[in-house]
Amino acid sequence: MTNATDISRRTALLLGTAGTAVVLAGCSTDAAEDSGSAGNGPVELAKLADIPVGGSIEASLDGKPILISQPEAGTVVAFSAICTHQGCVVKPVKDEFDCPCHGSKFDRETGEVLAGPASAPLAPVKVTVTGDAITAG
């Protein structure tokens, strides 16, 4: 035989578990939505002419800062502009990417660390040249 207190505890436990499942389901997203393209096709980030050969520019993708370089005419590479040391925004400076917070330096063509304290390279961002536009997604 159960008493009112046991039923109340069970009910609370069941409701809590069901509520958690609903919240988690509401928080989950499709990977396509996270990429910002969500089925809308490629997103234009810049024009190829905006980046000098051998140079880099700052841009954004899904509201996040990225860096795009054109090491050779018509060839582009891109990286997250978030420093892998403590999350500061890295900037293009001369022939590299520099972190203004703690002095880390990254190669603009590979994202590899040139000088610490960062120990991991910048995360690559997949970009494509389509005609005269640089796109992602």
N, CA and C atoms as a LAMMPS dump frame, in Angstrom:
ITEM: TIMESTEP
0
ITEM: NUMBER OF ATOMS
411
ITEM: BOX BOUNDS ff ff ff
-5.0000000000000000e+02 5.0000000000000000e+02
-5.0000000000000000e+02 5.0000000000000000e+02
-5.0000000000000000e+02 5.0000000000000000e+02
ITEM: ATOMS id mol type element x y z
1 1 1 N 0.833 -1.167 0
2 1 2 C 0 0 0
3 1 3 C 0.888 1.244 0
4 2 1 N 0.538 2.208 -0.83
5 2 2 C 1.311 3.43 -0.906
6 2 3 C 0.576 4.548 -0.191
7 3 1 N 1.343 5.485 0.305
8 3 2 C 0.681 6.621 0.944
9 3 3 C 0.789 7.839 0.031
10 4 1 N 0.149 8.926 0.392
11 4 2 C 0.098 10.131 -0.444
12 4 3 C 1.478 10.709 -0.689
13 5 1 N 2.383 10.574 0.265
14 5 2 C 3.729 11.113 0.104
15 5 3 C 4.483 10.377 -0.989
16 6 1 N 4.34 9.036 -1.07
17 6 2 C 5.028 8.254 -2.104
18 6 3 C 4.538 8.63 -3.497
19 7 1 N 3.247 8.778 -3.647
20 7 2 C 2.685 9.132 -4.953
21 7 3 C 3.184 10.52 -5.349
22 8 1 N 3.206 11.421 -4.43
23 8 2 C 3.661 12.77 -4.718
24 8 3 C 5.12 12.774 -5.172
25 9 1 N 5.972 11.969 -4.522
26 9 2 C 7.376 11.884 -4.925
27 9 3 C 7.505 11.29 -6.32
28 10 1 N 6.77 10.226 -6.577
29 10 2 C 6.823 9.591 -7.9
30 10 3 C 6.349 10.557 -8.979
31 11 1 N 5.279 11.239 -8.712
32 11 2 C 4.738 12.181 -9.685
33 11 3 C 5.751 13.282 -9.975
34 12 1 N 6.382 13.818 -8.917
35 12 2 C 7.385 14.856 -9.097
36 12 3 C 8.564 14.343 -9.921
37 13 1 N 9 13.117 -9.644
38 13 2 C 10.111 12.537 -10.385
39 13 3 C 9.755 12.367 -11.855
40 14 1 N 8.562 11.839 -12.131
41 14 2 C 8.134 11.646 -13.515
42 14 3 C 7.987 12.973 -14.243
43 15 1 N 7.398 13.954 -13.595
44 15 2 C 7.228 15.256 -14.226
45 15 3 C 8.578 15.922 -14.479
46 16 1 N 9.492 15.783 -13.521
47 16 2 C 10.829 16.352 -13.694
48 16 3 C 11.557 15.723 -14.857
49 17 1 N 11.476 14.397 -14.977
50 17 2 C 12.125 13.691 -16.078
51 17 3 C 11.508 14.084 -17.414
52 18 1 N 10.189 14.151 -17.469
53 18 2 C 9.513 14.545 -18.71
54 18 3 C 9.864 15.984 -19.077
55 19 1 N 9.9 16.863 -18.095
56 19 2 C 10.25 18.259 -18.349
57 19 3 C 11.667 18.398 -18.879
58 20 1 N 12.584 17.635 -18.319
59 20 2 C 13.972 17.671 -18.791
60 20 3 C 14.053 17.219 -20.243
61 21 1 N 13.336 16.172 -20.597
62 21 2 C 13.335 15.667 -21.971
63 21 3 C 12.804 16.721 -22.934
64 22 1 N 11.755 17.436 -22.533
65 22 2 C 11.183 18.469 -23.388
66 22 3 C 12.181 19.612 -23.582
67 23 1 N 12.833 20.028 -22.501
68 23 2 C 13.819 21.111 -22.591
69 23 3 C 14.978 20.698 -23.486
70 24 1 N 15.5 19.491 -23.313
71 24 2 C 16.621 19.035 -24.13
72 24 3 C 16.238 18.932 -25.597
73 25 1 N 15.036 18.465 -25.872
74 25 2 C 14.584 18.368 -27.256
75 25 3 C 14.476 19.75 -27.881
76 26 1 N 14.027 20.715 -27.101
77 26 2 C 13.911 22.082 -27.603
78 26 3 C 15.258 22.718 -27.85
79 27 1 N 16.301 22.287 -27.134
80 27 2 C 17.636 22.867 -27.289
81 27 3 C 18.412 22.256 -28.434
82 28 1 N 18.053 21.066 -28.862
83 28 2 C 18.821 20.413 -29.922
84 28 3 C 18.53 21.095 -31.243
85 29 1 N 19.565 21.15 -32.115
86 29 2 C 19.409 21.759 -33.431
87 29 3 C 20.029 20.853 -34.473
88 30 1 N 19.606 21.046 -35.673
89 30 2 C 20.162 20.325 -36.805
90 30 3 C 21.519 20.937 -37.154
91 31 1 N 22.484 20.135 -37.563
92 31 2 C 23.821 20.625 -37.901
93 31 3 C 23.761 21.66 -39.019
94 32 1 N 22.827 21.51 -39.943
95 32 2 C 22.712 22.479 -41.029
96 32 3 C 22.324 23.846 -40.488
97 33 1 N 21.504 23.886 -39.44
98 33 2 C 21.132 25.161 -38.848
99 33 3 C 22.332 25.807 -38.186
100 34 1 N 23.205 25.014 -37.562
101 34 2 C 24.374 25.557 -36.893
102 34 3 C 25.352 26.173 -37.88
103 35 1 N 25.382 25.697 -39.109
104 35 2 C 26.333 26.214 -40.077
105 35 3 C 25.89 27.553 -40.646
106 36 1 N 24.665 27.95 -40.348
107 36 2 C 24.173 29.225 -40.84
108 36 3 C 23.565 29.114 -42.218
109 37 1 N 23.764 27.999 -42.907
110 37 2 C 23.217 27.886 -44.239
111 37 3 C 21.794 27.351 -44.208
112 38 1 N 21.458 26.496 -43.248
113 38 2 C 20.105 25.985 -43.023
114 38 3 C 19.335 25.768 -44.324
115 39 1 N 20.012 25.239 -45.316
116 39 2 C 19.336 24.939 -46.566
117 39 3 C 19.214 26.151 -47.476
118 40 1 N 19.777 27.282 -47.121
119 40 2 C 19.669 28.492 -47.921
120 40 3 C 20.788 28.622 -48.937
121 41 1 N 21.671 27.644 -49.028
122 41 2 C 22.77 27.696 -49.974
123 41 3 C 23.965 28.439 -49.42
124 42 1 N 24.967 28.637 -50.268
125 42 2 C 26.201 29.299 -49.824
126 42 3 C 25.958 30.746 -49.405
127 43 1 N 26.762 31.189 -48.443
128 43 2 C 26.715 32.565 -47.953
129 43 3 C 27.953 33.285 -48.481
130 44 1 N 27.763 34.427 -49.129
131 44 2 C 28.909 35.191 -49.624
132 44 3 C 29.574 35.913 -48.466
133 45 1 N 30.9 35.721 -48.342
134 45 2 C 31.678 36.341 -47.273
135 45 3 C 32.411 37.587 -47.749
136 46 1 N 32.893 37.558 -48.972
137 46 2 C 33.664 38.681 -49.528
138 46 3 C 33.821 38.462 -51.022
139 47 1 N 34.318 39.484 -51.687
140 47 2 C 34.692 39.371 -53.09
141 47 3 C 36.178 39.048 -53.149
142 48 1 N 36.57 38.244 -54.106
143 48 2 C 37.972 37.872 -54.264
144 48 3 C 38.84 39.127 -54.405
145 49 1 N 38.332 40.13 -55.092
146 49 2 C 39.084 41.368 -55.298
147 49 3 C 39.31 42.143 -54
148 50 1 N 38.531 41.827 -52.94
149 50 2 C 38.691 42.508 -51.646
150 50 3 C 39.955 42.075 -50.911
151 51 1 N 40.536 40.948 -51.331
152 51 2 C 41.703 40.403 -50.629
153 51 3 C 42.912 40.466 -51.558
154 52 1 N 43.908 41.257 -51.214
155 52 2 C 45.093 41.298 -52.078
156 52 3 C 45.806 39.953 -52.072
157 53 1 N 46.399 39.579 -53.188
158 53 2 C 47.186 38.346 -53.24
159 53 3 C 48.305 38.48 -52.212
160 54 1 N 48.422 37.488 -51.348
161 54 2 C 49.398 37.527 -50.264
162 54 3 C 48.878 38.228 -49.026
163 55 1 N 47.622 38.663 -49.044
164 55 2 C 47.049 39.396 -47.918
165 55 3 C 45.874 38.675 -47.274
166 56 1 N 45.305 39.321 -46.271
167 56 2 C 44.205 38.747 -45.5
168 56 3 C 43.201 39.834 -45.139
169 57 1 N 41.968 39.41 -44.87
170 57 2 C 40.937 40.325 -44.388
171 57 3 C 40.176 39.681 -43.233
172 58 1 N 39.478 40.525 -42.497
173 58 2 C 38.564 40.059 -41.467
174 58 3 C 37.172 39.967 -42.078
175 59 1 N 36.412 38.963 -41.658
176 59 2 C 35.032 38.8 -42.108
177 59 3 C 34.256 38.148 -40.967
178 60 1 N 33.003 37.814 -41.234
179 60 2 C 32.235 37.087 -40.22
180 60 3 C 31.354 36.058 -40.903
181 61 1 N 31.116 34.976 -40.188
182 61 2 C 30.259 33.891 -40.65
183 61 3 C 29.365 33.509 -39.49
184 62 1 N 28.082 33.597 -39.68
185 62 2 C 27.118 33.311 -38.616
186 62 3 C 27.379 34.168 -37.379
187 63 1 N 27.832 35.41 -37.605
188 63 2 C 28.092 36.323 -36.504
189 63 3 C 29.395 36.075 -35.771
190 64 1 N 30.205 35.143 -36.266
191 64 2 C 31.487 34.826 -35.628
192 64 3 C 32.624 35.351 -36.505
193 65 1 N 33.664 35.923 -35.882
194 65 2 C 34.757 36.476 -36.678
195 65 3 C 35.611 35.394 -37.328
196 66 1 N 35.952 35.617 -38.589
197 66 2 C 36.861 34.721 -39.307
198 66 3 C 37.897 35.569 -40.03
199 67 1 N 38.945 34.924 -40.481
200 67 2 C 40.015 35.56 -41.251
201 67 3 C 40.132 34.822 -42.579
202 68 1 N 40.23 35.561 -43.669
203 68 2 C 40.35 34.958 -44.997
204 68 3 C 41.636 35.467 -45.633
205 69 1 N 42.436 34.552 -46.165
206 69 2 C 43.694 34.905 -46.844
207 69 3 C 43.648 34.425 -48.287
208 70 1 N 44.394 35.128 -49.142
209 70 2 C 44.572 34.722 -50.536
210 70 3 C 46.072 34.548 -50.78
211 71 1 N 46.612 33.348 -50.467
212 71 2 C 48.055 33.135 -50.61
213 71 3 C 48.534 33.207 -52.062
214 72 1 N 47.71 32.754 -52.99
215 72 2 C 48.014 32.808 -54.418
216 72 3 C 46.773 33.303 -55.13
217 73 1 N 46.922 33.905 -56.261
218 73 2 C 45.783 34.433 -57.006
219 73 3 C 44.716 33.353 -57.214
220 74 1 N 43.511 33.634 -56.745
221 74 2 C 42.39 32.717 -56.918
222 74 3 C 42.282 31.62 -55.878
223 75 1 N 43.241 31.509 -54.971
224 75 2 C 43.219 30.495 -53.916
225 75 3 C 42.988 31.179 -52.581
226 76 1 N 41.987 30.724 -51.834
227 76 2 C 41.709 31.321 -50.524
228 76 3 C 41.67 30.251 -49.444
229 77 1 N 42.025 30.666 -48.238
230 77 2 C 41.909 29.828 -47.043
231 77 3 C 41.294 30.703 -45.964
232 78 1 N 40.585 30.066 -45.026
233 78 2 C 39.94 30.836 -43.96
234 78 3 C 40.062 30.094 -42.642
235 79 1 N 40.046 30.874 -41.569
236 79 2 C 40.193 30.333 -40.22
237 79 3 C 39.304 31.103 -39.257
238 80 1 N 38.942 30.451 -38.183
239 80 2 C 38.277 31.152 -37.096
240 80 3 C 39.245 32.212 -36.587
241 81 1 N 38.719 33.371 -36.224
242 81 2 C 39.563 34.435 -35.681
243 81 3 C 39.607 34.38 -34.161
244 82 1 N 39.158 33.279 -33.587
245 82 2 C 39.166 33.125 -32.135
246 82 3 C 40.457 32.428 -31.718
247 83 1 N 41.273 33.124 -30.935
248 83 2 C 42.552 32.574 -30.489
249 83 3 C 42.318 31.316 -29.659
250 84 1 N 43.133 30.318 -29.915
251 84 2 C 42.996 29.035 -29.215
252 84 3 C 43.586 29.086 -27.812
253 85 1 N 44.182 30.202 -27.432
254 85 2 C 44.735 30.327 -26.084
255 85 3 C 43.637 30.686 -25.089
256 86 1 N 43.02 31.872 -25.247
257 86 2 C 41.974 32.273 -24.309
258 86 3 C 40.799 32.958 -24.977
259 87 1 N 40.639 32.765 -26.278
260 87 2 C 39.433 33.216 -26.955
261 87 3 C 39.389 34.662 -27.41
262 88 1 N 40.494 35.371 -27.409
263 88 2 C 40.513 36.741 -27.93
264 88 3 C 40.362 36.71 -29.451
265 89 1 N 39.994 37.832 -30.04
266 89 2 C 39.842 37.907 -31.493
267 89 3 C 41.19 38.261 -32.122
268 90 1 N 41.651 37.376 -32.985
269 90 2 C 42.932 37.501 -33.679
270 90 3 C 42.75 38.435 -34.874
271 91 1 N 43.788 39.205 -35.185
272 91 2 C 43.741 40.185 -36.274
273 91 3 C 44.824 39.907 -37.316
274 92 1 N 44.543 40.216 -38.593
275 92 2 C 45.594 40.096 -39.598
276 92 3 C 46.585 41.249 -39.448
277 93 1 N 47.876 40.913 -39.358
278 93 2 C 48.937 41.907 -39.227
279 93 3 C 50.085 41.47 -40.142
280 94 1 N 50.401 42.284 -41.128
281 94 2 C 51.465 41.992 -42.092
282 94 3 C 51.325 40.579 -42.643
283 95 1 N 52.287 39.698 -42.359
284 95 2 C 52.31 38.356 -42.941
285 95 3 C 51.766 37.282 -42.022
286 96 1 N 51.018 37.651 -40.978
287 96 2 C 50.536 36.661 -40.011
288 96 3 C 49.252 37.143 -39.361
289 97 1 N 48.725 36.331 -38.469
290 97 2 C 47.59 36.7 -37.63
291 97 3 C 48.112 36.839 -36.213
292 98 1 N 47.803 37.958 -35.569
293 98 2 C 48.305 38.22 -34.219
294 98 3 C 47.155 38.345 -33.227
295 99 1 N 47.376 37.792 -32.044
296 99 2 C 46.42 37.928 -30.953
297 99 3 C 46.851 39.131 -30.114
298 100 1 N 45.998 40.147 -30.006
299 100 2 C 46.368 41.343 -29.264
300 100 3 C 46.368 41.149 -27.748
301 101 1 N 45.792 40.08 -27.247
302 101 2 C 45.682 39.882 -25.799
303 101 3 C 46.968 39.347 -25.166
304 102 1 N 47.528 38.275 -25.733
305 102 2 C 48.674 37.634 -25.09
306 102 3 C 49.845 37.383 -26.035
307 103 1 N 49.744 37.887 -27.273
308 103 2 C 50.883 37.838 -28.178
309 103 3 C 51.039 36.592 -29.034
310 104 1 N 50.062 35.691 -29.044
311 104 2 C 50.176 34.526 -29.926
312 104 3 C 50.183 34.986 -31.378
313 105 1 N 50.899 34.242 -32.221
314 105 2 C 50.984 34.55 -33.638
315 105 3 C 50.69 33.274 -34.425
316 106 1 N 49.975 33.447 -35.539
317 106 2 C 49.55 32.307 -36.351
318 106 3 C 49.906 32.539 -37.811
319 107 1 N 50.221 31.451 -38.522
320 107 2 C 50.506 31.507 -39.948
321 107 3 C 49.209 31.81 -40.702
322 108 1 N 49.244 32.774 -41.612
323 108 2 C 48.014 33.169 -42.305
324 108 3 C 47.584 32.183 -43.398
325 109 1 N 48.461 31.267 -43.783
326 109 2 C 48.106 30.298 -44.818
327 109 3 C 47.69 28.944 -44.25
328 110 1 N 48.143 28.639 -43.018
329 110 2 C 47.841 27.325 -42.434
330 110 3 C 47.109 27.407 -41.1
331 111 1 N 47.148 28.566 -40.454
332 111 2 C 46.556 28.713 -39.132
333 111 3 C 47.417 28.16 -38.013
334 112 1 N 48.578 27.604 -38.361
335 112 2 C 49.471 27.013 -37.359
336 112 3 C 50.059 28.079 -36.445
337 113 1 N 50.378 27.672 -35.217
338 113 2 C 50.966 28.576 -34.233
339 113 3 C 52.413 28.891 -34.625
340 114 1 N 52.733 30.183 -34.693
341 114 2 C 54.104 30.628 -34.942
342 114 3 C 54.786 30.993 -33.633
343 115 1 N 53.997 31.516 -32.674
344 115 2 C 54.513 31.89 -31.354
345 115 3 C 53.377 31.806 -30.349
346 116 1 N 53.661 31.285 -29.164
347 116 2 C 52.669 31.1 -28.111
348 116 3 C 52.398 32.367 -27.35
349 117 1 N 51.52 32.231 -26.377
350 117 2 C 51.228 31.06 -25.575
351 117 3 C 50.228 30.064 -26.175
352 118 1 N 49.528 30.398 -27.257
353 118 2 C 48.62 29.419 -27.87
354 118 3 C 49.417 28.195 -28.282
355 119 1 N 48.825 27.011 -28.108
356 119 2 C 49.514 25.781 -28.494
357 119 3 C 48.774 25.026 -29.595
358 120 1 N 47.563 25.472 -29.936
359 120 2 C 46.771 24.812 -30.977
360 120 3 C 46.538 25.791 -32.127
361 121 1 N 46.47 25.284 -33.362
362 121 2 C 46.246 26.157 -34.521
363 121 3 C 44.83 26.73 -34.519
364 122 1 N 44.626 27.771 -35.316
365 122 2 C 43.289 28.313 -35.513
366 122 3 C 42.442 27.284 -36.256
367 123 1 N 41.174 27.221 -35.928
368 123 2 C 40.269 26.262 -36.576
369 123 3 C 40.02 26.683 -38.025
370 124 1 N 40.171 25.753 -38.972
371 124 2 C 39.907 26.093 -40.375
372 124 3 C 38.416 26.284 -40.618
373 125 1 N 38.108 27.133 -41.586
374 125 2 C 36.739 27.365 -42.03
375 125 3 C 36.712 27.043 -43.518
376 126 1 N 35.787 26.183 -43.933
377 126 2 C 35.722 25.787 -45.338
378 126 3 C 35.086 26.906 -46.162
379 127 1 N 35.844 27.383 -47.136
380 127 2 C 35.359 28.41 -48.046
381 127 3 C 35.611 27.971 -49.482
382 128 1 N 34.865 28.572 -50.395
383 128 2 C 34.956 28.237 -51.803
384 128 3 C 34.969 29.525 -52.619
385 129 1 N 35.726 29.521 -53.702
386 129 2 C 35.68 30.632 -54.645
387 129 3 C 34.693 30.258 -55.733
388 130 1 N 33.659 31.069 -55.881
389 130 2 C 32.644 30.855 -56.896
390 130 3 C 32.559 32.117 -57.738
391 131 1 N 33.14 32.052 -58.925
392 131 2 C 33.22 33.256 -59.747
393 131 3 C 34.149 34.259 -59.087
394 132 1 N 33.612 35.433 -58.736
395 132 2 C 34.424 36.455 -58.061
396 132 3 C 34.096 36.534 -56.576
397 133 1 N 33.288 35.584 -56.069
398 133 2 C 32.862 35.618 -54.675
399 133 3 C 33.497 34.496 -53.852
400 134 1 N 33.722 34.808 -52.586
401 134 2 C 34.192 33.8 -51.615
402 134 3 C 32.965 33.435 -50.789
403 135 1 N 32.63 32.129 -50.776
404 135 2 C 31.423 31.691 -50.099
405 135 3 C 31.73 30.582 -49.09
406 136 1 N 30.805 30.4 -48.176
407 136 2 C 30.853 29.298 -47.206
408 136 3 C 29.451 28.695 -47.145
409 137 1 N 29.416 27.405 -46.818
410 137 2 C 28.116 26.741 -46.648
411 137 3 C 27.616 26.024 -47.844
